[in-house]
């Protein structure tokens, strides 16, 4: 998941106050506004209190959408009444509750635009989001999707209609070193409304995998990223992610926001367990590199991803493969893989992962695993990590740790 970047609080009013029509008008709404070829899908379930603000933000776009589709996934609140206020501007589709991926697939069957944007029912679009997203695809005909970032707001009660203060901004990493796909595999920076997709790409992929009731907005970008290049959007964030206390999940599996991360971790692990079987080795290294030459780097990346995404059943397999590699010192690219992994560990570690250190130490007689152990220890030293993956835990003795620190610590 993308982490917020600290920034000064910004009132919502500053983000939506500028006019959404072009030219100088004496009468409000008298200007002619070019309509984009974008269809917007808003999947919703029991968010009547927030849905109106989401729709309003779409109707205030500098370049209006061609089509706005609200897919009601079996709501039992006042959702239908809220949408009825926008009759003529919004297409309303009701379906029995089946989860967000199923609702999105329903919406995709009704899309008429060349591009499709998906905006959650509790988020708010910045006024020029569609204009900038569509322009990026118009200018990059080889790209299957465009992407940008989002504002993060402070948590508020679901009962409140007030938007929380902007407290941060999601990040999109520099993909030059790793390549776009590897960066995406290491962490989802394309979730939610961060991407605008050519509708034809959705159709070629067959829509969303309805098994992933969570992490559907990670599974789909990975599928897109494996097939098409992407165009990055400039000009600041595209929408506001509203943090609120409302319940999540389907009708049969409702859960509190405090359990949200655990749900994502569960589905992320399922997703990556399948990806490890379907992806070829060259997809784990930057484009243009030879997987036969960069064999160890590719398997280091697979190992790193199994730790990051908690695919604990794969750890033993990944370590065994690295054990078959030579014990030569890592090159800069391989150390970068380990450094990025270790940088994530403090926020990722969970009890099932604690046997990673023991598994590595148990196999350290093989040159490949011995090298992995020492490279992890060096990276841990540089970051001054504490247990469970402290340098001493990896190396085994205080004497070795002190010796390594004197050689490798900054």
N, C-alpha and C positions, 0 to 999 in steps of 0.2 A: 504493500500500500504506500502511496505517496505521502510523505511527511510534510507538515506545514512549515513554511519559512517565516520566521518572526518578522513582523512589520508593525508600524503604528496603526492603531485602530482607525478605521475609515467608516464614517456614517454611510448607511445604505443610500441616503439621499444624494450623496455626491456621485454615486455610480449610476443613478437612473434619472438624474435631473435634466441632462441635456436633451434637446429636442430630437425626436425620432424621424421627423420628416426633413427633406432637403429643400433648399431655397428659402426665400423670404415670403411669408404669407401674411396677408392682412386678416384672413379668417382662418381659425384653427381647422386643420384637416383639409384645407383647400389645395395643398400641394399634391402633385402627382408623384407617387412613390413607386419605384420599380419593384416588382414582386420577384423574389428569388425562386429558383426551381428546387426548393427544399420542402420536404414533407417532415413534419415533426410528430413523433409519437410520444404521448405522455401516458405511461402505464400507471394505474392508480388502484389503491385498495384502502378504503376507510381513512382517507386523508381530506375529507371535505373542508376542514378548517383551514387547510393550507393550499388547497388546489387552486383557488381563485387567484391568489397572488402569482402562482406559476403561470397560469393562462394569461393573466394581465401582462406579465413580462414578455410573453411571446407576441402579444398584440401590439407592443410598443417597439418592435424591432425597427431599426433604421432601414433595413430591407426585409419587408414582411415575408413570412413563409407562404408558400403556395397552398399548404394544407396543414391543418392542425388536427390530429386524431387523438382523442382521449379514449383509452381502452380501460374500461371499468372491470376489474378482475373480481367481480362478485361482491362489491361493497354493500354493506348493510346500514350505512349512515346516509347523510344527505348529499352524497356525491352527485346523483342524477339531477337534483334540484340546483346545485351549484353550476353544473355544466349547462343547464337549460337557460341560464342567464346569458349565455354566449351563443344562443341559437343563430345560425347563419354564418358564424365565424369559426365554429368548432364542430368537428364530426365526432359523434358519440357512439361508442360501441360497447355493449354490455356482454359479458361472458361469465359463465360459472367460474368460481375461484379455482385456479390451477397453478398459480405462481407467476412470478414476473416473466420468466423466459417464454412461457406459453402465451402470456398477454402480448409480449413483443412480437411473437410470430403471428398472432392474430392481426396486429397492427400492420405488419409488413405485407400481408395479403391485400391491404386496402391502399397502400402507398401509390401515389401517382407521380411524385417528384423524382428528378434525376438523382437527388441526394436525400439521405435520411438522417435526421438528428433525433436522438432520444434524450428527453429531459425528464428526470424524476419528478414525481408529484409534490415533492417538498423542497425543490430547488428553484432558484430564480435566475433567469437569463439576463446577462448584461445587454444593454440596448443594441450594440453592434455585433453581437455574437454571430448571428447568421451571416451577416455581411462579410465578416472577416474569414469565417470558416469556408464559405462558398468561394470567395475570391481565391483562397489558397488552392482549392481544387481546380478552379477555372484556369489558373495559371500553371498547373502541374498535371498535365493530362495523363501522365504515366502513373500517377499516385492513386491508390485505392481509397485513401482517407486522409483527412487533415486533422490536426490535433493542437490543443493548447492547454492552458492551466485554469485553475479555479481559485476563488477566494474561499477561505475557511471562516465560518462565523462562530461566535461564542455560543455555548449551549443555552437553550431557552425552553421553558415548559411548553408542551404541545398546545396547552390551552391559550397561550399567548399568541396573538397575531403579529407581535413585534419581531422583526428580524434582529438577531443578535449582532453585536458589533463585529466587524471584520477583524480577526486577530491573526491572520496568516494567509499564506498563499501556497498552493501546492506547487511542487517542483517537477520539471521535466528535465531529466539528466542530459548531459553532453554525451552523445552516442558515438562520437568520433573514434574513441579508443576501442570500445567494445563491439561496435556495430549496433544497429537499432534493435534487432531481435534479442540479443543477449541482454541488453539493458532492460528490455521489457520483461524478460524471464526473471531477472533478479528482483524486480519490483514493479507493480502495476502503476504506471503513471498515466494510463489512458482510461481509467474508470469513469463511470457516469457519463456526463455530457461533454467530456473532454474531446470527443471525436465526432466528426461528420463523415459519413461513409457513402460512397457511391451505391445507390440502391442495387445496381447490377451485381456488386460484390456480395451483398447479403444474399441475393438469390443464388449466386454461384456456390456459396457455402451451405445453402440449404437452411438458412436461418439459425436460430439459437438452439443449443442443446438443452432440452427441457429437464434434464436430470440435475443440472446445476442450479438449484433454487437460490443459492448464494454464489458469488463469484462468477455469475454469468457475464458481468462486465469486465472480467479478466480473461475468461476462456475465449470470448469473441475477439478481443483485440489481438490475442496471440495467434488465433487462426488467420486473422487479417494480415498481421505482420509477417507471417510465414509465406504469404502469397503476393503481397503488393508493397511497394515503397509508400512512405507517408510524407506529407507536407506539413511542416511546422508553422503554426500561426503566430505572428508577432502582434504587438499592441496591447499586451496585458491579458489578465484572466477573462474567461468567457462567461462564467456564471458563478453564482454563490451557492456553496454547499451549506445547507441549513442544518445545524446540529440541534436536535430537539429531543424531548423525552418520550415521544410517541413509540408505540409498539412496532416491532418489525415482523417480517415473515408472512407465511401464508395463513389461511384460515385454520388449517389443521396443525400448524406449527408456529404459533405466536411466541415471541420472546422479547425480553427487555433489552434496551439499547446496551446495557452493560454486558450482555452476552454476544454482542454483534461480532467482535473480533474472533471469539471462539468459533462461531459459525463459519466465518470466512476462512479461518485456518483449516477447519475440517474439509471444506470444499476445495480449497487450494491444494491440500495434500492429495485428494482424489484426482484432481485435474493433472497434477504433475506426475503422479504415478502412471497415468495413461500416456502422458507426453513422453516419458522416458522410453516407452515401448515404440512410439510412433515416429519420433524425431530421428533424423540421421545425424551422424557425428559432426558433419560440417556445420550444422545449425547451432552448435555450441561454441563456435569460434567466430571471430570477425570475418565478414565477407572477403573472399579472395584468398584466404589461407587454405593450405592443403591439410586435411585431417590426418593423412598418413604422416606428414612431417610434424604437425602439432598435436599428435595423438595424446600426449600426457596433458597438455593444456585443455583439450576438449573434455577429457575425463575428469580433470580437476574442476571444470565448470559444472559438469553433471553432479559431482560430489557436493560442490558448494550449493547448488540448487536443492539438492535433497535435504541439506541442513536448513537452508533458509525457509523452505516450504514444508518442513516437518514430515517429509516422506521417510519416516523412521524405518520402515520395512526394507528400504533400499540401501541403508547406510553400509551394512556389512558387504553387500555386493559391490558398492562403489569403492570401498576401501580395498577389497580384494583385487579389483582391477588395477588400482593405483599401485598395489604391491607388486604387480607384474611389470611395472615400468622401472626404468633404471633409477639409480639413486643420485644422479648428477644434480648439482645445484640448480634451483629454478632460475629461469630467465626472467626478465622484467615483466613480460606479459603474464607469466604464471604467478609471479608474486603479486601482481595486481589483482588476480582472481582471489587469492588468499586474503589480501588486505581488505578487499570489498566484503568478503564473507565475515571476517573478524570484526569489521566495523559495525555489522548488523547484530552480532551475537548478544550484546547486553540487552537489547530490546526484544530478542526473539526466543531466548532460551526457555525451554519447558522441560519438566521432569523426564519425559521419554527420551530426550536428547542427551541426558546426563551420561548415558553409557557410551557416548561417542569417544570420550577421552580414553575409557577403558578398552574399547575396541581397537583404538589406534595403538595404545601401549602394548596390547596383547599380540599385535601383528608386527611390532617394530623390528623384528629380526630380519624382515625382508627389506632390501635397500629402498624400494619405492615408498613403503610406509614409514620407514625411518626418516626419509627425507621429508615426507608430509608432516610428520610430528615436529621436526625441527623448524620447518617453515611456519607452521601454525604457532609454535612457541615464540619465534622471532616477531611475528606480527602481533601476538599478544603482549610481548614486551614493549613494543613500540606504542601500543595503546594502553599499557599499564592495566590490563584486564585482571580482574579478581576471579575466584572460583565461580562456576565450575570449570572454566577453561583457562585457568591461570597458567603461566609458564611452568611453574613447579609441577602442577598436575600433569602436564604433558611430558615434561622431561624426566621427572621422577625424583630428583634430589635437589636440595638447596645449593650444593656445590656446583652442579651443572648449570643451574639457573643463574648464579652469580657470574660464572664464566661466560655464559651466553650474553648476559646483560652488558658486560664490559665490552663485548665484541660488536653487538648488534643494536643496542639501545641508542636512540638519538641523544 
